[in-house]
Amino acid sequence: MAISCLFCDKDVTNDGAAGFKPTHTLYMCKRCGYVWLTEEAAEDFSSEGYSSDDKAAISITLRNKWEREGRKPSRQQLKIADLKNIVSQFQVLDPISKIDQALIRLEKSTKYIGHEIKVNVTDDYPLFYCKEHKEIMHILIMCYKEGFISATNPSSPQTGLSIEVKGYQRLREIQKLNRDSRLCFVAMWLKGEIDEVFDNAIKPALNLWN
């Protein structure tokens, strides 16, 4: 019996390690990664009528989580609440942010300066925070036109592509923005801690002297 991914509709019947037998609640999807659901979650998902945007949100979240964790199988089954939380907390990236994420992902696949890499647009589009393969193609074309990458075929830049100087400059800007954002968060947190100490300890002590 053929088995399809609940979130991207890809046929996963023959995916996975040798001898692995997928079920409708446990399977390996080349787009979404390792998927393991409770029986209740699988049934609820099929009957609740999740939208295409909801499915894309789950697919993108699961694939990126799987990659971050080193492609290791999850030890915890996804429950109904987990799927609903993913959908409710998912943030759609704007076009510029998607281009930035694409550069970050390309850099992770690059072993050395000038290394030519290939993007599997058919299966890797969730990894690039895209809803479908056409979107990642357009993003790669925009990266090429901006001078961030070079490619052997500019009209179809998913193969033989490499990051150029301008792309590395943009990556440095992204790193600085992320670093500044973290520093700002820490500063705000410390200010809150200091304000709390002042309000709860220093200010009452000063009032005693007045």
Order of alpha helices (4+ residues) and beta strands (2+ residues): beta-beta-alpha-alpha-alpha-alpha-alpha-alpha-beta-beta-alpha-alpha
